[in-house]
Each structure stands twice: as structure tokens, then as C-alpha cells.
Amino acid sequence: MHLREYLFKNRMKKVDFANLIKYSDYYVAAIAEGKVKPGRKFAQIVEEFTNGQVTAKECLEYYDHFQEEMRKRK
């Protein structure tokens, strides 16, 4: 599951999630929207906080997947 999907399913705002994991809301929003590739530390924190519902691997791969989809649309 991707971070964006996790937040939606759990009815959690990006800013609230950011506050819980002690990251900026801008950074969390940019990652959830596929605009920024997260670092490994962030991905591991997300996996721990979500109890594995969003794995570090999924978190890291979402940016690449999103960018590939955007290239296909052009």
C-alpha cells in the first residue's frame, strides 16, 4: 500500500501524520503525491509507524512508479 492510500483509508491528514512522525507536512505531502523521493530513514519510519501496512520498499518505489506513469502520459 502506498502512503497516500494509507492516509486515505485511515482518514488521516498529511499534516497530522507528519506531526506524528516528526517530519514537515510539506515533505510528507510531497512524498504522498509522488513529487519527492523519500530517504531510507523516512521510509523505515513510515513502515514502523504503519505497522508494515506501508513497507519501506513500497514507500521508496512509489516515486519511481509515479514518475514513470507521468512520462507515459506525455
C-alpha positions as CSV (number, residue, x, y, z in Angstrom):
1,M,0.0,0.0,0.0
2,H,1.3,3.5,-0.7
3,L,1.4,6.3,1.9
4,R,-1.3,8.2,0.1
5,E,-3.7,5.2,0.2
6,Y,-2.8,4.6,3.9
7,L,-3.7,8.1,4.8
8,F,-7.0,8.0,2.9
9,K,-8.0,4.6,4.3
10,N,-7.2,5.8,7.9
11,R,-8.8,9.2,7.3
12,M,-5.6,10.9,8.4
13,K,-4.5,14.3,7.1
14,K,-1.0,14.6,5.8
15,V,-0.2,17.3,8.4
16,D,-1.4,15.1,11.2
17,F,0.7,12.2,10.0
18,A,3.7,14.5,9.6
19,N,3.4,15.7,13.2
20,L,3.2,12.1,14.5
21,I,6.4,11.1,12.8
22,K,8.1,14.4,13.3
23,Y,8.6,15.4,9.7
24,S,7.5,18.5,7.9
25,D,4.0,18.4,6.4
26,Y,5.4,19.7,3.1
27,Y,7.8,16.7,2.9
28,V,5.1,14.2,3.8
29,A,2.7,15.7,1.3
30,A,5.3,15.8,-1.5
31,I,6.1,12.1,-0.9
32,A,2.5,11.0,-0.7
33,E,1.8,12.8,-4.0
34,G,4.9,11.2,-5.7
35,K,6.7,14.6,-6.2
36,V,9.7,13.7,-4.0
37,K,11.6,10.5,-3.5
38,P,11.8,9.7,0.2
39,G,15.0,8.8,2.0
40,R,15.6,5.4,3.5
41,K,15.2,6.7,7.1
42,F,11.8,8.2,6.3
43,A,10.7,5.0,4.6
44,Q,11.7,3.0,7.6
45,I,9.8,5.3,10.0
46,V,6.7,5.1,7.8
47,E,6.9,1.3,7.8
48,E,7.3,1.2,11.6
49,F,4.5,3.7,12.2
50,T,2.1,2.0,9.9
51,N,2.9,-1.4,11.4
52,G,4.0,-2.6,8.0
53,Q,0.9,-1.6,6.1
54,V,3.2,0.7,4.1
55,T,6.5,-1.0,3.7
56,A,9.8,0.8,3.3
57,K,10.1,-0.8,-0.2
58,E,6.7,0.5,-1.3
59,C,7.4,3.9,0.0
60,L,10.7,4.1,-1.9
61,E,9.3,2.6,-5.1
62,Y,6.2,4.8,-5.3
63,Y,8.1,7.9,-6.6
64,D,9.7,5.9,-9.4
65,H,6.3,4.4,-10.3
66,F,4.6,7.8,-10.2
67,Q,7.3,9.4,-12.4
68,E,7.0,6.5,-14.9
69,E,3.2,7.0,-15.1
70,M,3.7,10.7,-15.7
71,R,6.2,10.0,-18.5
72,K,3.7,7.7,-20.2
73,R,1.1,10.4,-20.2
74,K,3.3,12.8,-22.2
